[in-house]
């Protein structure tokens, strides 16, 4: 009997080794990993430059707490603000913590309580971020949620306009809803959020936990739409597997987050930030991001060509290397079939296959994955 709480529906795989886009289980079977730790290992598993940075930091200092100045915190914060619309960074350990910090900052700065998020959104599993999440299945069994969160339909500007007023502290949105089905935000809708926030003195928060750090071909996905959020949250791909999160905010918000207003014991840990620094240096090069765009477009085009006419496929959509194949009740069957062939994918809700390969995935590996996906649809077609 396991000594772990059964909080995860795990794959029947015991991974012993990982490198690049490949996972190897205890039996020595290799798998092509199109999950990437759920959009975490953006530069692949154990990237040499990231591993070297971690090993070098291990020889210096592991932890001293935020009672001391750490140069690496300033270095990584500078890298983040150089690539974002913000001016100041709060480091934490996860996406949920980054969003928790954003919620606290929005309420403290505006002195308002109401926060608007969107149906099928996902922002985390702490009480505040669970309350911000627009999915009933995340809420079930936990009793009363944190008050004054309102969910409106995604990509519905009119519905948002009806809810906006001078009591709204912030609007929090994912540019692409990941857990909600890889649903892309439309530019007029996202621009509308920003305009309404400015109009009512509310803060515009963009959750980039899954979409950020190069996943869509930009450092942050909001850049595709020419937006300038007040707060950006980041985690997952930021540390290449080391636990690190960040909330990035504009300069005028600093006054609301003075000493004692928020904190964390492990946030800004030097080992995690050594990984983040190396990761950002790899991803932020224009040639790297251009390759992500090209590989993502190739994968999207080939999927549409190979399986787009299948009657069970209702949509294939995505941006960069974040792609969803909507195929209704068949999605779990295809995910299992792909696993049996050696390709690891995951769901995005009950009806979508989500593809999140490392951004370093090769053309050869993409073509291997495409062959497996095509075969899965052909095999399941025979079975059905």
Secondary structure, DSSP 8 states (H G I E B T S, - for coil): --SS---S---S--EEEEEBTEEEETT--EEEESSHHHHT-TT-BT-HHHHHHHHHHHTT-S---TTS--HHHHHHHHHHHHTSS-SEEEEESSHHHHHHHHHHHHHHHH---EEEEEBT----SSHHHHHHSB-HHHHTTS-S--SSEEEE-TT-HHHHHHH-STTEEEEEE-SEETTTTSEE--HHHHHHHHHHHHHHT-EEEEE-TTTTTTTTSSSSGGGGGT---SEEEE-GGGGTTS--EEEEE-GGGGGGS-TTSS--SSTT-HHHHHHHHHHHHHHTSHHHHHHHHHHHHHHHHHHHHHHTT-TT--EEEEETTEEEEE-GGGHHHHHHHHHHHTEE-EESSSSEEEE---TT--HHHHHHHHHHHHHHHHHHHHH-
